Amino acid sequence: GKSKLDSAVRQFMNEMTNRSRVKVLASREAAARLHSPDCWKWMRSQDGPRTEDPTKGCGGGGAVFHGVGKDADLLLETLRRRGIGASLGGALDGSIRAVIEELGIAGGRSHVA
């Protein structure tokens, strides 16, 4: 009856807590880094060399600034100066896209002198 159901629910919750612990802790760490003053520096450090090796998954490293390449620092500084950040909400992607187009840095090929 009810005690078997309560026991099954408790066992399920314990199992799910144990299974999700690693992911929850990693998510907490990422959230702390993404909301820190050194966010861009940390993200830049995650941008490893690109590879075409399909065994590496999703094109290998470099996903953080994929398509911007060596001009990531220019992009980040421009975004910072213009106050373009998470506070823009749904307008953030379009604002970043506009800056990338303005600077001509799509694909890592800068057109800025």
All heavy atoms as an XYZ file, in Angstrom:
838
protein
N       0.801     -1.179      0.000
C       0.000      0.000      0.000
C       0.851      1.253      0.000
O       1.843      1.391     -0.711
N       0.427      2.158      0.857
C       1.035      3.485      0.903
C       2.509      3.438      1.321
O       3.337      4.163      0.778
C       0.243      4.377      1.842
C       0.751      5.808      1.880
C      -0.215      6.671      2.653
C       0.197      8.056      2.937
N       1.202      8.702      2.227
N       2.871      2.560      2.266
C       4.265      2.501      2.724
C       5.191      2.002      1.616
O       6.333      2.455      1.509
C       4.402      1.641      3.974
O       4.127      0.291      3.677
N       4.727      1.065      0.774
C       5.541      0.598     -0.353
C       5.754      1.732     -1.352
O       6.849      1.900     -1.888
C       4.881     -0.593     -1.049
C       5.033     -1.888     -0.327
C       4.495     -3.029     -1.156
C       4.737     -4.347     -0.470
N       4.293     -5.470     -1.302
N       4.710      2.489     -1.598
C       4.808      3.617     -2.529
C       5.767      4.669     -1.982
O       6.652      5.156     -2.698
C       3.429      4.235     -2.785
C       3.407      5.451     -3.707
C       3.960      5.093     -5.090
C       1.989      5.992     -3.832
N       5.625      5.005     -0.708
C       6.531      5.986     -0.081
C       7.980      5.518     -0.155
O       8.885      6.299     -0.457
C       6.145      6.228      1.384
C       4.857      7.013      1.535
O       4.404      7.622      0.541
O       4.296      7.003      2.659
N       8.202      4.243      0.103
C       9.545      3.682      0.045
C      10.104      3.741     -1.382
O      11.265      4.110     -1.585
C       9.520      2.230      0.542
O      10.797      1.646      0.416
N       9.285      3.406     -2.367
C       9.717      3.440     -3.767
C      10.078      4.862     -4.194
O      11.074      5.083     -4.877
C       8.631      2.867     -4.669
N       9.270      5.817     -3.749
C       9.542      7.227     -4.092
C      10.855      7.670     -3.452
O      11.684      8.322     -4.094
C       8.361      8.142     -3.676
C       8.748      9.609     -3.772
C       7.139      7.847     -4.530
N      11.073      7.333     -2.191
C      12.325      7.697     -1.505
C      13.528      7.074     -2.204
O      14.547      7.731     -2.411
C      12.271      7.259     -0.036
C      11.676      8.290      0.885
C      11.958      7.998      2.364
N      11.619      6.644      2.786
C      10.394      6.220      3.119
N       9.384      7.051      3.081
N      10.193      4.977      3.477
N      13.421      5.804     -2.566
C      14.520      5.134     -3.257
C      14.801      5.805     -4.611
O      15.948      6.010     -4.989
C      14.203      3.647     -3.454
C      14.305      2.841     -2.182
C      13.911      1.379     -2.397
O      13.267      1.029     -3.380
N      14.300      0.532     -1.458
N      13.727      6.126     -5.323
C      13.889      6.806     -6.611
C      14.587      8.150     -6.426
O      15.526      8.484     -7.152
C      12.516      7.015     -7.271
C      12.575      7.861     -8.499
C      12.992      7.323     -9.713
C      12.228      9.199     -8.451
C      13.058      8.111    -10.853
C      12.282      9.995     -9.581
C      12.702      9.448    -10.790
N      14.140      8.939     -5.469
C      14.734     10.258     -5.229
C      16.209     10.133     -4.824
O      17.041     10.918     -5.282
C      13.940     11.013     -4.160
C      12.523     11.368     -4.589
S      12.458     12.355     -6.106
C      13.114     13.887     -5.501
N      16.537      9.164     -3.995
C      17.933      8.949     -3.603
C      18.786      8.589     -4.820
O      19.890      9.100     -4.992
C      18.045      7.864     -2.530
C      17.593      8.340     -1.178
O      17.592      9.533     -0.897
N      17.190      7.408     -0.331
N      18.264      7.694     -5.657
C      19.002      7.279     -6.859
C      19.211      8.457     -7.810
O      20.298      8.654     -8.346
C      18.250      6.154     -7.569
C      18.899      5.687     -8.853
C      20.214      4.948     -8.646
O      20.477      4.461     -7.522
O      20.980      4.869     -9.615
N      18.190      9.250     -8.024
C      18.298     10.400     -8.942
C      19.251     11.449     -8.384
O      20.015     12.068     -9.128
C      16.930     11.025     -9.211
C      15.998     10.155    -10.040
S      16.693      9.737    -11.661
C      17.170      8.033    -11.415
N      19.236     11.649     -7.078
C      20.163     12.586     -6.443
C      21.597     12.127     -6.654
O      22.469     12.922     -7.019
C      19.853     12.730     -4.942
O      18.522     13.226     -4.796
C      20.825     13.664     -4.262
N      21.841     10.855     -6.440
C      23.194     10.319     -6.636
C      23.639     10.430     -8.092
O      24.782     10.769     -8.377
C      23.272      8.866     -6.173
C      23.178      8.735     -4.672
O      23.475      9.667     -3.934
N      22.735      7.579     -4.204
N      22.756     10.131     -9.030
C      23.103     10.180    -10.454
C      23.376     11.602    -10.943
O      24.207     11.821    -11.813
C      21.966      9.602    -11.294
C      21.839      8.119    -11.236
C      20.768      7.677    -12.201
N      20.527      6.257    -12.149
C      19.774      5.615    -13.012
N      19.167      6.270    -13.983
N      19.601      4.323    -12.901
N      22.641     12.558    -10.415
C      22.749     13.923    -10.938
C      23.784     14.778    -10.213
O      24.108     15.868    -10.674
C      21.387     14.609    -10.873
O      20.960     14.740     -9.531
N      24.342     14.311     -9.137
C      25.260     15.103     -8.316
C      26.412     15.712     -9.117
O      26.676     16.903     -9.014
C      25.813     14.243     -7.178
C      26.794     14.971     -6.281
C      27.187     14.106     -5.087
N      28.251     14.659     -4.309
C      28.173     15.733     -3.551
N      27.038     16.397     -3.472
N      29.211     16.165     -2.864
N      27.096     14.924     -9.928
C      28.248     15.420    -10.691
C      27.827     16.541    -11.636
O      28.481     17.578    -11.718
C      28.921     14.270    -11.472
C      29.964     14.790    -12.424
C      29.540     13.277    -10.498
N      26.704     16.343    -12.319
C      26.235     17.364    -13.263
C      25.783     18.629    -12.551
O      26.014     19.736    -13.028
C      25.128     16.815    -14.149
C      25.661     15.783    -15.120
C      24.607     15.293    -16.058
C      25.236     14.262    -16.992
N      24.344     13.824    -18.015
N      25.144     18.486    -11.423
C      24.684     19.646    -10.667
C      25.889     20.454    -10.180
O      25.901     21.687    -10.285
C      23.782     19.222     -9.486
C      23.536     20.376     -8.528
C      22.465     18.668    -10.004
N      26.900     19.779     -9.672
C      28.092     20.480     -9.201
C      28.817     21.174    -10.354
O      29.287     22.310    -10.209
C      29.028     19.519     -8.462
C      28.485     18.977     -7.133
C      29.438     17.931     -6.550
C      28.238     20.101     -6.143
N      28.921     20.522    -11.513
C      29.554     21.142    -12.678
C      28.754     22.362    -13.140
O      29.331     23.392    -13.513
C      29.681     20.132    -13.811
N      27.449     22.256    -13.102
C      26.590     23.378    -13.483
C      26.778     24.550    -12.526
O      26.857     25.707    -12.947
C      25.127     22.937    -13.489
O      24.284     24.016    -13.760
N      26.872     24.255    -11.245
C      27.086     25.308    -10.239
C      28.422     26.008    -10.484
O      28.513     27.235    -10.424
C      27.060     24.718     -8.840
C      27.280     25.764     -7.753
C      27.412     25.161     -6.386
N      26.199     24.441     -6.020
C      26.143     23.587     -5.017
N      27.206     23.335     -4.284
N      25.025     22.976     -4.719
N      29.463     25.231    -10.777
C      30.781     25.816    -11.042
C      30.739     26.690    -12.291
O      31.274     27.797    -12.304
C      31.828     24.722    -11.212
C      33.210     25.275    -11.490
C      34.245     24.187    -11.723
O      34.019     23.030    -11.337
O      35.289     24.517    -12.313
N      30.106     26.207    -13.345
C      30.011     26.983    -14.583
C      29.235     28.275    -14.356
O      29.626     29.337    -14.848
C      29.359     26.154    -15.682
N      28.144     28.204    -13.609
C      27.352     29.407    -13.329
C      28.187     30.425    -12.553
O      28.148     31.628    -12.850
C      26.088     29.043    -12.560
N      28.947     29.963    -11.584
C      29.798     30.873    -10.811
C      30.837     31.538    -11.714
O      31.073     32.750    -11.630
C      30.486     30.123     -9.668
N      31.444     30.768    -12.606
C      32.442     31.337    -13.522
C      31.814     32.308    -14.506
O      32.373     33.353    -14.814
C      33.164     30.234    -14.277
C      34.118     29.453    -13.415
C      34.782     28.366    -14.229
N      35.608     27.532    -13.405
C      36.919     27.445    -13.516
N      37.554     28.134    -14.428
N      37.602     26.659    -12.724
N      30.642     31.951    -15.032
C      29.985     32.790    -16.035
C      29.471     34.101    -15.450
O      29.239     35.056    -16.182
C      28.854     32.025    -16.711
C      29.317     30.885    -17.611
C      28.135     30.039    -18.062
C      30.090     31.409    -18.806
N      29.315     34.160    -14.137
C      28.854     35.392    -13.494
C      29.977     36.092    -12.740
O      29.708     37.010    -11.970
C      27.682     35.082    -12.562
C      26.448     34.692    -13.300
N      25.579     35.615    -13.830
C      25.962     33.480    -13.648
C      24.601     34.987    -14.452
N      24.808     33.687    -14.364
N      31.208     35.687    -12.996
C      32.346     36.303    -12.319
C      32.922     37.432    -13.179
O      32.683     37.486    -14.390
C      33.439     35.256    -12.060
O      34.118     34.971    -13.262
N      33.690     38.332    -12.577
C      34.332     39.404    -13.344
C      35.319     38.869    -14.391
O      35.603     39.545    -15.377
C      35.074     40.223    -12.283
C      34.439     39.865    -10.990
C      33.915     38.461    -11.141
N      35.832     37.666    -14.196
C      36.801     37.074    -15.120
C      36.155     36.133    -16.126
O      36.829     35.287    -16.719
C      37.878     36.300    -14.337
C      38.755     37.217    -13.507
O      38.988     38.364    -13.950
O      39.196     36.796    -12.434
N      34.868     36.296    -16.354
C      34.129     35.394    -17.234
C      34.779     35.264    -18.599
O      35.027     34.167    -19.082
C      32.698     35.884    -17.381
S      31.755     35.015    -18.647
N      35.063     36.395    -19.253
C      35.605     36.343    -20.616
C      36.981     35.691    -20.640
O      37.302     34.938    -21.550
C      35.672     37.731    -21.233
C      34.335     38.337    -21.450
C      33.880     39.505    -20.929
C      33.254     37.831    -22.250
N      32.595     39.747    -21.343
C      32.196     38.744    -22.147
C      33.090     36.684    -23.020
C      30.985     38.539    -22.818
C      31.882     36.496    -23.677
C      30.856     37.410    -23.570
N      37.767     35.983    -19.626
C      39.097     35.372    -19.541
C      38.970     33.854    -19.427
O      39.671     33.108    -20.103
C      39.826     35.951    -18.322
C      41.241     35.515    -18.162
C      41.812     36.251    -16.958
C      43.197     35.836    -16.643
N      43.688     36.508    -15.438
N      38.054     33.389    -18.589
C      37.838     31.953    -18.432
C      37.325     31.344    -19.731
O      37.801     30.300    -20.166
C      36.855     31.687    -17.290
C      36.473     30.248    -17.195
C      37.237     29.218    -16.735
C      35.235     29.652    -17.602
N      36.550     28.035    -16.818
C      35.321     28.276    -17.350
C      34.064     30.166    -18.150
C      34.275     27.395    -17.621
C      33.027     29.293    -18.426
C      33.144     27.931    -18.160
N      36.350     31.992    -20.377
C      35.809     31.460    -21.625
C      36.902     31.381    -22.687
O      36.978     30.419    -23.441
C      34.646     32.311    -22.122
C      33.394     32.119    -21.287
S      32.014     33.109    -21.856
C      31.639     32.294    -23.401
N      37.750     32.400    -22.741
C      38.844     32.420    -23.719
C      39.782     31.245    -23.470
O      40.281     30.631    -24.411
C      39.582     33.758    -23.621
C      40.544     33.997    -24.718
C      39.801     34.421    -25.990
N      40.761     34.891    -26.932
C      40.991     34.313    -28.099
N      40.302     33.276    -28.483
N      41.896     34.776    -28.903
N      40.015     30.911    -22.212
C      40.916     29.798    -21.881
C      40.320     28.460    -22.312
O      41.051     27.491    -22.491
C      41.216     29.771    -20.382
O      40.098     29.305    -19.648
N      39.004     28.396    -22.487
C      38.339     27.171    -22.925
C      38.415     26.991    -24.433
O      38.078     25.940    -24.959
C      36.867     27.180    -22.509
C      36.643     27.367    -21.030
C      37.315     26.312    -20.200
O      37.056     25.140    -20.355
N      38.202     26.728    -19.312
N      38.818     28.030    -25.152
C      38.815     28.026    -26.614
C      40.104     27.390    -27.127
O      41.066     28.068    -27.434
C      38.674     29.456    -27.130
C      38.322     29.504    -28.598
O      37.798     28.510    -29.116
O      38.573     30.542    -29.218
N      40.116     26.053    -27.198
C      41.305     25.313    -27.617
C      41.482     25.297    -29.118
O      40.681     25.848    -29.864
N      42.544     24.676    -29.581
C      42.786     24.596    -31.020
C      41.703     23.804    -31.721
O      41.165     22.847    -31.171
C      44.136     23.881    -31.106
C      44.293     23.182    -29.807
C      43.520     23.969    -28.790
N      41.366     24.218    -32.927
C      40.327     23.544    -33.691
C      40.900     22.310    -34.370
O      42.071     22.259    -34.704
C      39.748     24.486    -34.742
C      38.811     25.489    -34.119
C      38.668     26.720    -34.994
N      37.763     27.703    -34.460
C      37.922     28.361    -33.328
N      38.954     28.128    -32.575
N      37.059     29.260    -32.939
N      40.030     21.346    -34.569
C      40.446     20.123    -35.232
C      39.327     19.647    -36.134
O      38.168     19.914    -35.867
C      40.807     19.028    -34.201
O      41.146     17.848    -34.919
C      39.650     18.702    -33.285
N      39.683     18.989    -37.167
C      38.685     18.414    -38.059
C      38.480     16.931    -37.753
O      37.804     16.238    -38.492
C      39.127     18.589    -39.527
C      39.233     20.045    -39.942
C      37.927     20.812    -39.762
O      36.856     20.253    -40.087
O      37.973     21.952    -39.291
N      39.077     16.446    -36.678
C      38.972     15.045    -36.301
C      37.549     14.730    -35.840
O      37.125     15.195    -34.778
C      39.976     14.738    -35.181
C      39.999     13.265    -34.790
O      39.104     12.501    -35.219
O      40.917     12.888    -34.049
N      36.773     13.965    -36.617
C      35.381     13.693    -36.252
C      35.233     12.898    -34.964
O      34.180     12.910    -34.362
C      34.841     12.908    -37.449
C      36.035     12.363    -38.151
C      37.172     13.290    -37.843
N      36.306     12.233    -34.504
C      36.212     11.466    -33.260
C      36.208     12.382    -32.049
O      35.908     11.949    -30.949
C      37.387     10.473    -33.135
O      38.619     11.211    -33.044
C      37.426      9.518    -34.314
N      36.549     13.651    -32.234
C      36.583     14.597    -31.115
C      35.197     15.147    -30.800
O      35.011     15.790    -29.800
C      37.531     15.769    -31.417
C      38.956     15.357    -31.683
C      39.629     14.826    -30.456
C      41.084     14.561    -30.748
N      41.714     13.676    -29.846
N      34.245     14.958    -31.684
C      32.878     15.421    -31.444
C      32.725     16.912    -31.641
O      33.546     17.696    -31.199
N      31.712     17.319    -32.321
C      31.379     18.732    -32.554
C      32.558     19.526    -33.089
O      32.754     20.688    -32.735
C      30.846     19.387    -31.286
S      29.316     18.641    -30.708
N      33.388     18.932    -33.890
C      34.492     19.677    -34.493
C      35.658     19.938    -33.569
O      36.489     20.786    -33.845
N      35.729     19.263    -32.448
C      36.863     19.435    -31.550
C      36.727     20.672    -30.677
O      35.645     21.151    -30.413
N      37.861     21.209    -30.231
C      37.860     22.372    -29.348
C      37.505     23.641    -30.084
O      37.262     23.661    -31.271
N      37.502     24.735    -29.357
C      37.274     26.020    -29.982
C      35.823     26.422    -30.119
O      35.517     27.371    -30.811
N      34.929     25.734    -29.459
C      33.506     26.029    -29.630
C      33.097     27.360    -29.011
O      32.138     27.965    -29.437
C      32.668     24.906    -29.030
N      33.831     27.835    -28.003
C      33.421     29.039    -27.298
C      33.374     30.251    -28.226
O      32.431     31.023    -28.215
C      34.346     29.316    -26.086
C      33.997     30.628    -25.435
C      34.233     28.181    -25.079
N      34.396     30.426    -29.059
C      34.443     31.569    -29.964
C      34.493     31.102    -31.406
O      35.111     31.726    -32.255
C      35.635     32.471    -29.645
C      35.475     33.152    -28.314
C      36.214     32.761    -27.223
C      34.553     34.164    -28.160
C      36.046     33.384    -25.996
C      34.375     34.788    -26.942
C      35.125     34.394    -25.860
N      33.829     30.023    -31.685
C      33.813     29.454    -33.029
C      33.375     30.501    -34.039
O      32.371     31.172    -33.868
C      32.882     28.251    -33.080
C      32.840     27.606    -34.414
N      33.887     26.852    -34.882
C      31.919     27.634    -35.385
C      33.589     26.429    -36.094
N      32.387     26.885    -36.426
N      34.145     30.658    -35.099
C      33.793     31.588    -36.163
C      34.393     32.966    -35.999
O      34.348     33.772    -36.919
N      34.939     33.283    -34.838
C      35.530     34.600    -34.609
C      37.048     34.509    -34.615
O      37.729     35.426    -35.054
C      35.025     35.221    -33.281
C      35.702     36.540    -33.012
C      33.512     35.396    -33.329
N      37.576     33.380    -34.166
C      39.009     33.132    -34.218
C      39.842     34.141    -33.452
O      39.510     34.514    -32.339
N      40.905     34.599    -34.101
C      41.893     35.468    -33.439
C      41.324     36.822    -33.046
O      41.942     37.555    -32.289
C      43.099     35.661    -34.343
C      42.797     36.386    -35.633
C      44.050     36.543    -36.490
C      43.743     37.205    -37.810
N      43.120     38.495    -37.730
N      40.155     37.173    -33.537
C      39.559     38.471    -33.234
C      38.644     38.448    -32.017
O      37.923     39.416    -31.763
C      38.782     38.979    -34.449
C      39.702     39.249    -35.632
O      40.666     40.021    -35.451
O      39.466     38.681    -36.702
N      38.669     37.360    -31.250
C      37.803     37.251    -30.078
C      38.062     38.378    -29.093
O      37.114     38.950    -28.542
C      37.994     35.900    -29.401
N      39.328     38.740    -28.884
C      39.632     39.809    -27.929
C      39.040     41.144    -28.387
O      38.505     41.900    -27.583
C      41.138     39.935    -27.718
C      41.720     38.730    -26.986
O      40.990     38.092    -26.208
O      42.903     38.423    -27.208
N      39.129     41.433    -29.683
C      38.541     42.648    -30.238
C      37.023     42.638    -30.036
O      36.430     43.649    -29.619
C      38.877     42.777    -31.726
C      38.162     43.892    -32.490
C      38.554     45.268    -31.943
C      38.482     43.787    -33.978
N      36.392     41.514    -30.318
C      34.953     41.404    -30.137
C      34.573     41.629    -28.683
O      33.676     42.419    -28.378
C      34.463     40.027    -30.602
C      32.999     39.712    -30.305
C      32.068     40.695    -31.004
C      32.672     38.283    -30.681
N      35.246     40.953    -27.773
C      34.915     41.065    -26.357
C      35.103     42.480    -25.839
O      34.277     42.995    -25.074
C      35.746     40.079    -25.539
C      35.472     38.606    -25.840
C      36.449     37.730    -25.078
C      34.044     38.256    -25.514
N      36.169     43.138    -26.238
C      36.422     44.516    -25.807
C      35.343     45.451    -26.353
O      34.849     46.333    -25.653
C      37.813     44.980    -26.242
C      38.130     46.422    -25.883
C      38.028     46.729    -24.386
O      38.165     45.800    -23.564
O      37.812     47.910    -24.051
N      34.955     45.259    -27.604
C      33.909     46.088    -28.206
C      32.576     45.875    -27.489
O      31.865     46.846    -27.180
C      33.766     45.772    -29.709
O      35.033     45.971    -30.342
C      32.730     46.660    -30.369
N      32.237     44.621    -27.194
C      31.003     44.333    -26.464
C      31.029     44.985    -25.085
O      30.038     45.581    -24.643
C      30.795     42.822    -26.341
C      30.578     42.044    -27.646
C      30.528     40.550    -27.361
C      29.325     42.513    -28.361
N      32.162     44.888    -24.410
C      32.291     45.478    -23.069
C      32.118     46.988    -23.126
O      31.355     47.564    -22.353
C      33.646     45.127    -22.458
C      33.780     45.584    -20.990
C      35.212     45.555    -20.510
N      36.078     46.441    -21.255
C      36.090     47.783    -21.146
N      35.259     48.381    -20.329
N      36.925     48.522    -21.844
N      32.806     47.643    -24.073
C      32.718     49.104    -24.197
C      31.297     49.570    -24.480
O      30.883     50.622    -24.006
C      33.631     49.613    -25.321
C      35.041     49.910    -24.914
C      35.816     50.723    -25.940
N      35.382     50.626    -27.317
C      35.846     49.758    -28.224
N      36.770     48.898    -27.885
N      35.381     49.754    -29.455
N      30.565     48.794    -25.240
C      29.197     49.171    -25.627
C      28.141     48.700    -24.639
O      26.956     48.951    -24.834
C      28.883     48.631    -27.012
C      29.765     49.262    -28.072
C      29.401     48.784    -29.438
N      30.346     49.295    -30.429
C      30.253     49.066    -31.725
N      29.247     48.349    -32.205
N      31.148     49.547    -32.543
N      28.568     48.011    -23.600
C      27.615     47.545    -22.593
C      26.705     46.438    -23.095
O      25.591     46.275    -22.616
N      27.195     45.672    -24.065
C      26.411     44.574    -24.617
C      26.680     43.333    -23.782
O      27.799     42.840    -23.741
C      26.771     44.331    -26.101
C      26.402     45.569    -26.917
C      26.079     43.081    -26.624
C      26.859     45.525    -28.365
N      25.642     42.870    -23.095
C      25.788     41.713    -22.220
C      24.456     41.056    -21.944
O      23.448     41.345    -22.595
N      24.438     40.185    -20.967
C      23.271     39.373    -20.648
C      22.037     40.201    -20.319
O      20.914     39.749    -20.517
C      23.586     38.433    -19.487
N      22.229     41.432    -19.863
C      21.076     42.272    -19.519
C      20.193     42.574    -20.724
O      19.046     42.991    -20.566
C      21.542     43.578    -18.882
O      22.306     44.333    -19.818
N      20.692     42.344    -21.927
C      19.894     42.578    -23.132
C      18.875     41.468    -23.376
O      18.005     41.610    -24.236
C      20.810     42.710    -24.359
C      21.708     43.939    -24.377
C      22.604     43.916    -25.610
C      20.883     45.213    -24.353
N      19.002     40.368    -22.670
C      18.038     39.275    -22.792
C      17.943     38.749    -24.213
O      18.947     38.406    -24.838
N      16.741     38.738    -24.754
C      16.498     38.198    -26.084
C      17.156     38.977    -27.204
O      17.291     38.475    -28.313
N      17.589     40.200    -26.933
C      18.244     41.021    -27.960
C      19.754     40.782    -28.005
O      20.441     41.339    -28.873
C      17.963     42.505    -27.702
N      20.280     39.956    -27.090
C      21.726     39.753    -27.002
C      22.313     39.164    -28.280
O      23.295     39.696    -28.815
C      22.075     38.864    -25.810
C      23.562     38.570    -25.591
C      24.341     39.860    -25.361
C      23.737     37.631    -24.414
N      21.744     38.083    -28.786
C      22.303     37.434    -29.981
C      22.366     38.388    -31.162
O      23.381     38.470    -31.853
C      21.495     36.193    -30.363
C      21.710     35.034    -29.410
O      22.592     35.128    -28.543
O      20.983     34.039    -29.546
N      21.293     39.112    -31.405
C      21.268     40.051    -32.515
C      22.282     41.169    -32.352
O      22.908     41.602    -33.328
N      22.475     41.627    -31.121
C      23.445     42.690    -30.855
C      24.868     42.204    -31.110
O      25.678     42.920    -31.699
C      23.316     43.179    -29.410
O      22.027     43.714    -29.194
N      25.164     40.992    -30.676
C      26.497     40.429    -30.907
C      26.713     40.205    -32.399
O      27.769     40.539    -32.942
C      26.694     39.114    -30.114
C      26.706     39.408    -28.616
C      27.981     38.410    -30.543
C      26.691     38.176    -27.743
N      25.703     39.679    -33.067
C      25.793     39.446    -34.517
C      26.079     40.769    -35.251
O      26.909     40.824    -36.158
C      24.495     38.817    -35.024
C      24.550     38.374    -36.469
C      23.279     37.636    -36.887
N      23.206     36.330    -36.216
C      22.338     36.014    -35.252
N      21.447     36.876    -34.838
N      22.350     34.817    -34.705
N      25.406     41.845    -34.844
C      25.605     43.148    -35.487
C      27.035     43.645    -35.307
O      27.638     44.187    -36.244
C      24.603     44.163    -34.938
N      27.605     43.454    -34.116
C      28.986     43.876    -33.871
C      29.953     43.039    -34.702
O      30.899     43.577    -35.293
C      29.335     43.800    -32.361
C      30.822     44.024    -32.127
C      28.510     44.816    -31.579
N      29.729     41.738    -34.771
C      30.586     40.868    -35.583
C      30.549     41.317    -37.044
O      31.594     41.429    -37.694
C      30.168     39.385    -35.445
C      30.522     38.878    -34.046
C      30.823     38.521    -36.517
C      29.971     37.504    -33.722
N      29.365     41.613    -37.543
C      29.245     42.078    -38.931
C      29.924     43.431    -39.120
O      30.634     43.650    -40.098
C      27.774     42.150    -39.341
C      27.156     40.776    -39.519
C      25.658     40.829    -39.791
O      25.102     41.940    -39.956
O      25.050     39.753    -39.840
N      29.705     44.350    -38.173
C      30.311     45.681    -38.245
C      31.837     45.604    -38.267
O      32.490     46.303    -39.043
C      29.853     46.521    -37.054
C      30.487     47.894    -36.985
C      30.153     48.614    -35.688
O      29.048     48.392    -35.139
O      31.000     49.383    -35.221
N      32.388     44.746    -37.416
C      33.840     44.611    -37.338
C      34.399     43.758    -38.484
O      35.605     43.749    -38.704
C      34.252     43.992    -35.997
C      33.929     44.834    -34.742
C      34.280     44.043    -33.490
C      34.645     46.165    -34.773
N      33.533     43.034    -39.159
C      33.980     42.181    -40.268
C      34.850     41.038    -39.819
O      35.823     40.686    -40.499
N      34.492     40.432    -38.696
C      35.354     39.376    -38.144
C      34.743     37.985    -38.239
O      35.277     37.040    -37.673
C      35.757     39.679    -36.678
C      34.529     39.832    -35.798
C      36.632     40.913    -36.637
C      34.851     40.043    -34.322
N      33.657     37.838    -38.948
C      33.046     36.510    -39.099
C      34.039     35.557    -39.761
O      34.740     35.917    -40.701
C      31.772     36.601    -39.937
N      34.126     34.361    -39.265
C      35.046     33.372    -39.816
C      36.495     33.626    -39.433
O      37.400     33.012    -39.968
N      36.726     34.561    -38.478
C      38.088     34.820    -38.018
C      38.895     35.670    -38.982
O      40.100     35.797    -38.855
N      38.240     36.290    -39.949
C      38.940     37.129    -40.927
C      38.609     38.580    -40.677
O      37.573     39.073    -41.120
C      38.547     36.728    -42.358
C      38.991     35.318    -42.702
C      38.519     34.910    -44.080
N      37.079     34.912    -44.209
C      36.266     33.934    -43.808
N      36.759     32.862    -43.226
N      34.963     34.018    -43.977
N      39.454     39.277    -39.970
C      39.197     40.668    -39.622
C      39.347     41.585    -40.823
O      40.254     41.440    -41.632
C      40.184     41.111    -38.522
O      39.984     42.468    -38.233
N      38.403     42.528    -40.920
C      38.487     43.562    -41.945
C      38.755     44.910    -41.297
O      38.604     45.941    -41.921
C      37.182     43.624    -42.757
C      36.925     42.344    -43.474
N      36.009     41.424    -43.017
C      37.470     41.811    -44.587
C      35.997     40.381    -43.840
N      36.878     40.602    -44.795
N      39.093     44.885    -39.996
C      39.364     46.110    -39.252
C      40.837     46.430    -39.372
O      41.684     45.574    -39.147
C      38.971     45.937    -37.766
C      39.288     47.182    -36.999
C      37.502     45.572    -37.655
N      41.136     47.668    -39.726
C      42.550     48.069    -39.887
C      43.159     48.399    -38.549
O      42.526     48.805    -37.639
C      42.641     49.270    -40.811
